[in-house]
Amino acid sequence: MPSFLFRLMRVVVVLLLAAGVALWLFVSREKPQKKEMTDTPPKVLCVPAVSGTSDMTVEAFGTVTPRNSVKLAMEVAGRIDYIHPDFREGARINKGEILLRIDQRTLVLNEKNARVQVDQARADIRLLEQKTLNLKADAGLARSNLELTSKELERIRALAKNQFASKTSLDKAEQQYLSAENQLQQITNALALVPSRMALKKSALASAQAALETAFLMLEKSEIKADFYGFVMTKQVQAGEYVNPGQVLGVIYEKDALDVDIRIPLEELQWLGSVFKDGGRPQASLTIANLEGGRSPVWPGHVVRIKAAVDEKTRTMPMTVEIGTLDVKDPLLLLRPGVFVKCRVKGEQKENVFKIPRTLMRSPDTLYLARENHLVIKKVTLIRRFEEDVYITGGLAPGDLIIESPLPGALHGMAITVKKARDNQ
């Protein structure tokens, strides 16, 4: 019994102490100060609207292709006996260098034989010309002889008429006259045949010259030279290999002569229409599409032609952009056939256009403006959305403050506080 009372007393003491501490804390507490609630307008950050002239750039993608690429093939059959040391894929080649050549020994012999035939034909013509000169000289002598024999015959006939010459002398004089006349006739006939014989000789010479030119041509066709400075794209032949006419032996393409075919959506053509007037060629800039963050060099270019038909599958207008030259030190960043590039074509210019970031738009055609510390919800006229910007032609005035801060529950005419205005870059 005493033990129970002792425990009870301890519990009561602890409870009394706890109640005392609680009472002290309640009495000594600070009373909260009452503050009246005030309606503070939200603070907003604004940018001023600036109008100016903007280029309507059109963006497209395409693959680089060589403007001038040549498939190498021999025009005569033979065995390859020479290949240029730099004729390998990716190597640079120089204009005029011999890239491939077949065995020329048979062709050289044909050329020598044709040259001999030409020399022989020319010698035959010179011989005929000399014979002609000889015949003309003989003809002169034959005429003189004919005149002499004719006079002698007349003299003998006159003597025989008066019986001062024998019949034998008369017959002999007539025979000499006929012989001289026959000799002149033979020479005259031979001279008459000279033009025909000369024509035959000249035909033979022309044929021999044609054979010689053919031999030269075959020798020329037995080797392939580079017509331009460029690069080897593919190589499909080895030394000692027998090749046939028309067989593709490799492909080369011209250095600094690259194009890219791009496709412009039909709705984007409106920004390029006026640039093509009077033969204009829109400027373009190209970058390697796989390199982001400005790591790619920028190549200049211009649109050189529009294709004849619209692509039926994509409903886009194909165009060809001619790529200009650019000195790039890093060989890995050179433009090569097959590189996927991004092309930005410079279109027409629009004046009095507001170019602002898309993030400032509150809806497809609505902006929040700050006027005299009040919110104005304004509908504007957009002509284009491109990348991260929008282009506005109506509903804004230069100097209008465009709110860029978020405004939950925004209402037209609500009070706001312009925190700060910064220039719209």
C-alpha positions as CSV (number, residue, x, y, z in Angstrom):
1,M,0.0,0.0,0.0
2,P,2.7,2.6,0.8
3,S,4.5,1.6,-2.5
4,F,1.4,2.3,-4.5
5,L,0.9,5.7,-2.9
6,F,4.5,6.6,-3.6
7,R,4.1,5.9,-7.3
8,L,0.9,7.8,-7.5
9,M,2.5,10.9,-6.0
10,R,5.3,10.8,-8.5
11,V,2.8,10.8,-11.4
12,V,0.8,13.7,-9.9
13,V,4.0,15.7,-9.5
14,V,5.1,15.2,-13.1
15,L,1.7,16.2,-14.4
16,L,1.6,19.3,-12.3
17,L,5.1,20.3,-13.5
18,A,4.0,19.7,-17.2
19,A,0.9,21.8,-16.7
20,G,2.9,24.6,-15.1
21,V,5.4,24.7,-18.1
22,A,2.5,24.7,-20.6
23,L,0.8,27.5,-18.7
24,W,4.0,29.6,-18.7
25,L,4.6,29.1,-22.5
26,F,1.0,30.1,-23.2
27,V,1.2,33.2,-21.0
28,S,4.6,34.3,-22.4
29,R,3.8,33.9,-26.1
30,E,4.1,36.8,-28.5
31,K,1.0,38.1,-30.0
32,P,1.0,38.1,-33.9
33,Q,0.9,41.4,-35.6
34,K,-2.0,42.0,-37.9
35,K,-1.2,43.2,-41.5
36,E,-3.8,44.3,-44.0
37,M,-3.7,42.5,-47.4
38,T,-2.8,44.8,-50.3
39,D,-3.5,44.0,-54.0
40,T,0.0,44.2,-55.7
41,P,0.0,44.0,-59.6
42,P,2.2,41.2,-60.9
43,K,5.6,42.3,-62.2
44,V,6.4,41.4,-65.8
45,L,9.5,41.6,-68.1
46,C,8.9,43.2,-71.5
47,V,10.8,43.6,-74.8
48,P,10.1,46.5,-77.2
49,A,8.8,45.7,-80.7
50,V,11.2,46.8,-83.5
51,S,10.3,46.7,-87.1
52,G,12.7,46.4,-90.0
53,T,13.6,44.6,-93.2
54,S,13.7,40.8,-93.0
55,D,15.0,38.2,-95.5
56,M,12.5,35.4,-96.1
57,T,14.9,32.5,-95.9
58,V,13.8,29.1,-97.1
59,E,15.5,26.0,-95.6
60,A,15.9,22.6,-97.3
61,F,18.1,19.6,-97.2
62,G,19.8,17.6,-100.0
63,T,22.7,15.4,-100.9
64,V,25.9,16.6,-102.6
65,T,26.4,15.3,-106.1
66,P,29.3,16.0,-108.6
67,R,28.5,18.4,-111.4
68,N,30.9,16.8,-113.7
69,S,31.6,13.1,-113.2
70,V,33.0,10.8,-115.9
71,K,32.9,7.1,-116.2
72,L,36.2,6.0,-117.6
73,A,36.2,3.4,-120.4
74,M,38.5,2.4,-123.2
75,E,37.3,2.7,-126.8
76,V,39.6,-0.1,-128.0
77,A,40.3,-3.6,-126.5
78,G,43.6,-4.5,-125.0
79,R,45.6,-5.3,-121.9
80,I,46.2,-2.6,-119.3
81,D,50.0,-2.0,-119.1
82,Y,50.0,1.3,-117.2
83,I,47.9,2.8,-114.3
84,H,48.8,6.2,-112.8
85,P,50.1,5.8,-109.2
86,D,47.4,8.2,-107.9
87,F,44.6,6.4,-109.7
88,R,42.9,5.1,-106.5
89,E,39.8,6.0,-104.6
90,G,39.9,9.4,-103.0
91,A,43.2,10.5,-104.6
92,R,43.5,13.9,-106.3
93,I,44.3,13.9,-110.0
94,N,45.6,16.7,-112.2
95,K,44.4,17.8,-115.6
96,G,46.2,16.2,-118.6
97,E,47.6,13.3,-116.6
98,I,47.5,9.8,-118.2
99,L,45.4,7.7,-115.9
100,L,45.2,4.4,-117.8
101,R,46.9,3.0,-120.9
102,I,46.6,-0.3,-122.8
103,D,49.5,-2.1,-124.6
104,Q,50.3,0.0,-127.7
105,R,52.8,-2.2,-129.6
106,T,50.3,-3.3,-132.2
107,L,48.9,0.1,-132.6
108,V,52.4,1.6,-133.0
109,L,53.1,-0.9,-135.8
110,N,49.8,0.0,-137.5
111,E,50.8,3.7,-137.3
112,K,54.2,3.0,-138.9
113,N,52.6,1.0,-141.7
114,A,50.1,3.7,-142.4
115,R,52.9,6.3,-142.4
116,V,54.7,4.2,-145.1
117,Q,51.6,4.0,-147.2
118,V,51.3,7.8,-147.1
119,D,54.9,8.2,-148.1
120,Q,54.4,5.8,-151.0
121,A,51.3,7.5,-152.2
122,R,53.0,10.8,-152.2
123,A,56.0,9.4,-154.1
124,D,53.6,8.0,-156.7
125,I,52.1,11.4,-157.1
126,R,55.5,13.0,-157.5
127,L,56.4,10.3,-160.1
128,L,53.3,10.9,-162.1
129,E,53.9,14.7,-162.0
130,Q,57.3,14.1,-163.4
131,K,56.0,11.8,-166.0
132,T,53.5,14.5,-167.0
133,L,56.3,17.0,-167.4
134,N,58.2,14.5,-169.5
135,L,55.1,13.8,-171.7
136,K,54.5,17.5,-172.2
137,A,58.1,17.9,-173.3
138,D,57.8,14.8,-175.6
139,A,54.6,16.3,-177.0
140,G,56.5,19.5,-178.0
141,L,59.2,17.5,-179.7
142,A,56.6,15.3,-181.5
143,R,54.8,18.4,-182.8
144,S,58.1,19.7,-184.1
145,N,58.9,16.4,-185.7
146,L,55.4,16.2,-187.2
147,E,55.8,19.7,-188.7
148,L,59.2,18.7,-190.2
149,T,57.9,15.5,-191.7
150,S,54.8,17.3,-193.0
151,K,57.0,19.8,-194.8
152,E,59.2,17.1,-196.1
153,L,56.2,15.2,-197.4
154,E,55.0,18.2,-199.2
155,R,58.4,18.8,-200.8
156,I,58.7,15.2,-201.9
157,R,55.2,15.3,-203.4
158,A,56.0,18.5,-205.3
159,L,59.2,16.8,-206.7
160,A,57.3,13.6,-207.5
161,K,54.7,15.7,-209.3
162,N,57.4,17.0,-211.6
163,Q,59.0,13.5,-211.7
164,F,62.1,14.7,-209.8
165,A,61.5,12.2,-206.9
166,S,61.0,8.5,-207.0
167,K,57.9,6.8,-205.7
168,T,60.1,5.1,-203.1
169,S,61.1,8.5,-201.7
170,L,57.5,9.6,-201.6
171,D,56.4,6.4,-199.8
172,K,59.2,6.9,-197.3
173,A,58.2,10.5,-196.6
174,E,54.6,9.5,-196.1
175,Q,55.6,6.7,-193.7
176,Q,57.8,9.2,-191.7
177,Y,54.8,11.6,-191.5
178,L,52.4,8.9,-190.3
179,S,55.0,7.7,-187.8
180,A,55.4,11.2,-186.4
181,E,51.6,11.7,-186.3
182,N,51.2,8.4,-184.5
183,Q,53.9,9.3,-181.9
184,L,52.2,12.7,-181.2
185,Q,48.8,10.9,-180.9
186,Q,50.2,8.5,-178.3
187,I,51.7,11.3,-176.3
188,T,48.4,13.2,-176.5
189,N,46.5,10.2,-175.3
190,A,48.9,9.6,-172.4
191,L,48.5,13.3,-171.4
192,A,44.7,12.9,-171.6
193,L,44.9,10.1,-169.0
194,V,47.0,12.1,-166.6
195,P,44.0,13.7,-164.7
196,S,42.4,10.3,-164.1
197,R,45.6,8.7,-163.0
198,M,46.3,11.8,-160.8
199,A,42.9,11.4,-159.3
200,L,43.6,7.8,-158.5
201,K,46.9,8.6,-156.9
202,K,45.3,11.4,-154.8
203,S,42.6,9.0,-153.7
204,A,45.2,6.5,-152.7
205,L,47.0,9.3,-150.8
206,A,43.8,10.3,-149.1
207,S,43.0,6.7,-148.1
208,A,46.6,6.3,-146.7
209,Q,46.2,9.6,-144.8
210,A,42.9,8.4,-143.4
211,A,44.5,5.2,-142.4
212,L,47.3,7.1,-140.7
213,E,44.8,9.4,-138.9
214,T,42.9,6.3,-137.8
215,A,46.2,4.8,-136.5
216,F,46.9,8.1,-134.6
217,L,43.3,8.0,-133.2
218,M,43.6,4.4,-132.1
219,L,46.9,5.4,-130.3
220,E,45.1,8.3,-128.7
221,K,42.2,6.1,-127.6
222,S,44.6,3.6,-126.1
223,E,45.1,5.9,-123.1
224,I,42.8,7.9,-120.9
225,K,43.7,11.3,-119.7
226,A,42.1,13.5,-117.1
227,D,40.2,16.4,-118.6
228,F,40.0,18.3,-115.3
229,Y,41.4,18.6,-111.8
230,G,39.5,16.3,-109.6
231,F,39.2,13.2,-107.5
232,V,38.9,9.5,-108.1
233,M,35.6,8.2,-106.9
234,T,35.9,4.5,-107.9
235,K,38.6,2.3,-109.4
236,Q,37.5,-1.0,-111.1
237,V,40.6,-2.2,-113.0
238,Q,44.1,-3.6,-112.2
239,A,47.3,-3.6,-114.2
240,G,47.5,-6.5,-116.7
241,E,43.8,-6.9,-116.9
242,Y,42.3,-7.3,-120.4
243,V,39.5,-4.8,-121.0
244,N,36.9,-4.5,-123.7
245,P,35.5,-1.3,-125.4
246,G,32.9,0.4,-123.2
247,Q,33.9,-1.5,-120.0
248,V,33.8,0.9,-117.0
249,L,37.2,1.1,-115.4
250,G,36.5,3.8,-112.8
251,V,34.8,7.1,-112.1
252,I,36.3,10.6,-111.6
253,Y,34.7,13.9,-110.7
254,E,35.8,17.5,-111.0
255,K,37.2,19.4,-108.0
256,D,35.2,22.3,-106.8
257,A,32.3,21.5,-109.1
258,L,29.6,20.2,-106.8
259,D,25.8,20.6,-106.8
260,V,23.0,19.7,-104.4
261,D,19.4,19.0,-105.4
262,I,17.0,20.4,-102.9
263,R,13.2,20.2,-102.7
264,I,11.2,23.3,-101.7
265,P,7.6,22.8,-100.3
266,L,5.1,24.5,-102.5
267,E,3.9,26.8,-99.8
268,E,7.4,28.1,-99.4
269,L,7.7,29.1,-103.0
270,Q,5.9,32.4,-102.3
271,W,9.1,33.7,-100.6
272,L,11.2,33.0,-103.7
273,G,9.0,34.1,-106.5
274,S,10.3,37.6,-107.0
275,V,13.9,36.6,-106.7
276,F,13.8,34.5,-109.9
277,K,12.5,37.4,-112.0
278,D,14.7,38.7,-114.8
279,G,16.9,35.6,-114.6
280,G,17.8,36.1,-110.9
281,R,19.6,33.3,-109.1
282,P,18.9,33.3,-105.3
283,Q,21.9,33.1,-103.0
284,A,22.3,30.2,-100.7
285,S,24.5,29.0,-97.8
286,L,25.2,25.4,-97.1
287,T,26.4,23.5,-94.0
288,I,26.9,19.9,-93.2
289,A,23.7,18.8,-91.7
290,N,25.2,16.3,-89.3
291,L,27.4,18.9,-87.6
292,E,25.5,21.0,-85.2
293,G,26.5,24.0,-83.1
294,G,28.3,25.9,-85.8
295,R,31.1,23.3,-86.2
296,S,30.4,23.0,-90.0
297,P,32.0,25.5,-92.4
298,V,29.5,27.5,-94.5
299,W,29.8,27.2,-98.2
300,P,28.3,29.9,-100.5
301,G,26.1,28.9,-103.4
302,H,23.2,29.9,-105.6
303,V,20.2,28.3,-107.2
304,V,21.0,27.7,-110.9
305,R,17.9,26.1,-112.2
306,I,14.4,24.8,-111.3
307,K,13.5,21.3,-112.4
308,A,10.8,20.8,-115.0
309,A,8.2,18.9,-112.8
310,V,7.0,18.9,-109.2
311,D,7.8,15.8,-107.2
312,E,4.5,13.8,-107.1
313,K,5.3,12.0,-104.0
314,T,6.4,14.8,-101.8
315,R,4.6,17.7,-103.6
316,T,7.8,19.7,-103.6
317,M,9.6,21.7,-106.2
318,P,13.1,20.3,-107.0
319,M,15.9,22.9,-107.5
320,T,19.6,22.6,-108.1
321,V,22.0,24.6,-106.1
322,E,25.5,25.2,-107.4
323,I,28.0,25.1,-104.5
324,G,30.8,27.7,-104.5
325,T,34.4,27.1,-103.4
326,L,35.7,27.5,-99.9
327,D,39.2,26.9,-98.5
328,V,38.8,24.3,-95.8
329,K,41.9,23.2,-94.0
330,D,40.5,20.1,-92.4
331,P,40.2,17.3,-95.1
332,L,37.4,15.6,-93.0
333,L,35.2,18.7,-93.4
334,L,35.5,18.9,-97.2
335,L,32.3,18.6,-99.2
336,R,32.3,15.4,-101.1
337,P,29.6,13.6,-103.1
338,G,27.1,11.9,-100.8
339,V,27.4,14.5,-97.9
340,F,24.0,15.4,-96.5
341,V,23.8,19.2,-96.3
342,K,21.4,21.9,-95.0
343,C,20.7,24.6,-97.5
344,R,19.4,28.1,-96.6
345,V,18.1,29.9,-99.7
346,K,17.8,33.7,-99.4
347,G,14.3,34.8,-100.6
348,E,12.7,38.1,-101.1
349,Q,12.9,40.9,-98.6
350,K,9.9,42.1,-96.6
351,E,9.9,45.7,-95.2
352,N,8.2,46.9,-92.0
353,V,8.2,43.4,-90.5
354,F,8.4,42.6,-86.8
355,K,10.5,39.5,-86.2
356,I,10.0,38.1,-82.6
357,P,10.7,34.8,-80.9
358,R,7.9,32.2,-81.0
359,T,8.0,32.0,-77.2
360,L,6.4,35.4,-77.0
361,M,3.2,34.2,-78.7
362,R,0.4,33.4,-76.3
363,S,-1.7,31.7,-78.9
364,P,-1.3,31.3,-82.7
365,D,-2.1,35.0,-83.3
366,T,-2.1,36.6,-79.8
367,L,0.4,38.7,-77.9
368,Y,0.4,40.2,-74.4
369,L,1.3,43.9,-74.5
370,A,2.0,46.3,-71.6
371,R,0.4,49.8,-72.0
372,E,0.3,52.3,-69.1
373,N,0.9,49.5,-66.6
374,H,-2.1,47.5,-67.9
375,L,-2.3,44.3,-69.8
376,V,-3.5,44.4,-73.4
377,I,-4.3,41.2,-75.2
378,K,-3.7,41.9,-78.8
379,K,-4.4,39.9,-81.9
380,V,-1.7,40.3,-84.6
381,T,-1.3,39.4,-88.3
382,L,1.4,36.7,-88.9
383,I,2.8,36.1,-92.3
384,R,5.2,33.3,-91.5
385,R,6.6,31.1,-88.8
386,F,10.2,30.0,-89.4
387,E,12.4,28.1,-87.0
388,E,12.2,29.9,-83.7
389,D,10.8,33.2,-84.9
390,V,7.6,34.6,-86.2
391,Y,7.1,37.5,-88.7
392,I,4.3,40.0,-87.9
393,T,3.0,42.7,-90.3
394,G,-0.1,43.9,-88.5
395,G,-1.3,44.6,-84.9
396,L,2.0,45.9,-83.6
397,A,3.6,49.4,-83.6
398,P,7.2,50.2,-83.1
399,G,8.0,50.6,-79.4
400,D,5.1,48.4,-78.2
401,L,6.2,46.5,-75.1
402,I,5.7,42.8,-75.5
403,I,5.3,40.8,-72.3
404,E,7.6,37.8,-72.1
405,S,6.9,36.8,-68.5
406,P,4.3,34.1,-67.8
407,L,0.9,35.5,-66.6
408,P,-1.4,32.9,-65.2
409,G,-5.1,33.9,-65.3
410,A,-4.3,37.0,-67.5
411,L,-7.3,39.3,-68.2
412,H,-7.5,42.1,-70.6
413,G,-7.0,45.4,-68.8
414,M,-5.6,43.9,-65.6
415,A,-3.0,46.0,-63.7
416,I,0.7,45.0,-64.1
417,T,4.0,46.4,-63.2
418,V,6.7,46.6,-65.9
419,K,9.8,45.3,-64.1
420,K,12.2,46.0,-66.9
421,A,12.3,46.4,-70.7
422,R,15.1,45.0,-72.7
423,D,15.9,45.4,-76.4
424,N,14.6,42.7,-78.7
425,Q,17.6,41.4,-80.5
